[in-house]
């Protein structure tokens, strides 16, 4: 009895690196997680920059209104808290990867090489 993975599909291949994986499943999973974390981190940094600028503009345009000033200050603080949470999550994920023996779970170099291609 053949395993499902041993069935020859001819010229049919999957898409991307998951369609024709090289190495072990752990390496493929590690690369996938690393890419997703890197992408989410880049999105979080862009979002933080947007929130910081909009908060700063709201603070400048408050014109002495204490409620608008407080709202802008809360927006900036919430952006900073979000950025700290994202950075802490990266360190926690790296720690979990090292504990479970998945080396280089956060390899951002591979992400930037994939983006350039």
N, C-alpha and C positions, 0 to 999 in steps of 0.2 A: 504494500500500500504506500503510495506516494504522499508526502506531505504537501500541503498547499503551496508552500514556498518552492518546492522542487518541480512544479509544473512549468514546462516551457511555454511561454506566451508568444514566441516568435519575435517579430520586430516591435511589438507593443512594449512601450516603456512608459513609466510614470513621469510626472512633471518634477523638475528641479532635483535637488540632492536627495529628497526622500523617495523619488521614483526609482533611483538606481543607487542605493546607499553603498558606501564603501566602509569597510571596517565593521565594528560591532554595533549593535543596537544602542548601547550606552553612548557611544561616540556620536551617533546620529541624533539621539535625544538631547545630548548635551549641546550640540551645535544648534538645534532648534530652539532650545530654551535660551541659550546665549543670544541668539538673534532676536528673539521676542523681547527679552529683557533690555537689550540694547536699544531696540526700536522704541519701546515704551519709555525708556529713560530720555531719549532724545525728544520725544513728544512732550514729556513732563517738563523738560528744561525750556522748550519753546513756550509751553503754556505758562510756566512761572514768569518768563520774561514778559509775556503779554499781560499777565495779571499785575506785575510790578509796574509796568508803564501805565496801564489804565488807572491803577491806584495812585500813582504819582500825579497823573494829569488831573484826577478827581481831587486830589489834595491841593494842588495848585489852584484849581478853579473853584474851590470851596468858598472863597471870598469871605471868610470870617464866620461862616455858618458852622456851628459846632457839631451839628448832627451830620452834615456832609463830610466834615473833617474826620469824625469818628468812623463813619462808614468807609472812607478811603483808607484809614489806618487799619481797620479790621480786614479789608481786602488784601492789603500788603502783608499783614501778619499771617493770614490764611494761606497766601501764596508761599511764604517762607516755611510754614509748617508742612505744607504739601511737599516742598522740595526736600526738607529734612526727612520726611517719611520715605520718599523715593530712594534717597541715598542710604538710609538705614536698611531698607528692604534689599538693596543690592548687597550690602555687607552681610546681612543675615542669609541671603541665598548663597553667597560664596562660602559662608561658614557651613551651611547644611551640605553643600556640594563636597566640601573637604571632609566632613564627617562621614558621608556615605561613599566616599571614594570616587567621586566624579570630578576628575581634574579639569581645570580650565572651563568651568561651567559658565563663566562670564568673560569669554574671550571676545572683547570688542574689536580686536584687530581683524578677525574674520568678518565681522559685520561691515566694517569700512571697506574691506576688499570686495565684498559682495556688492556693495552700493556702487563702487567705482566701475564694476564690470557692465 
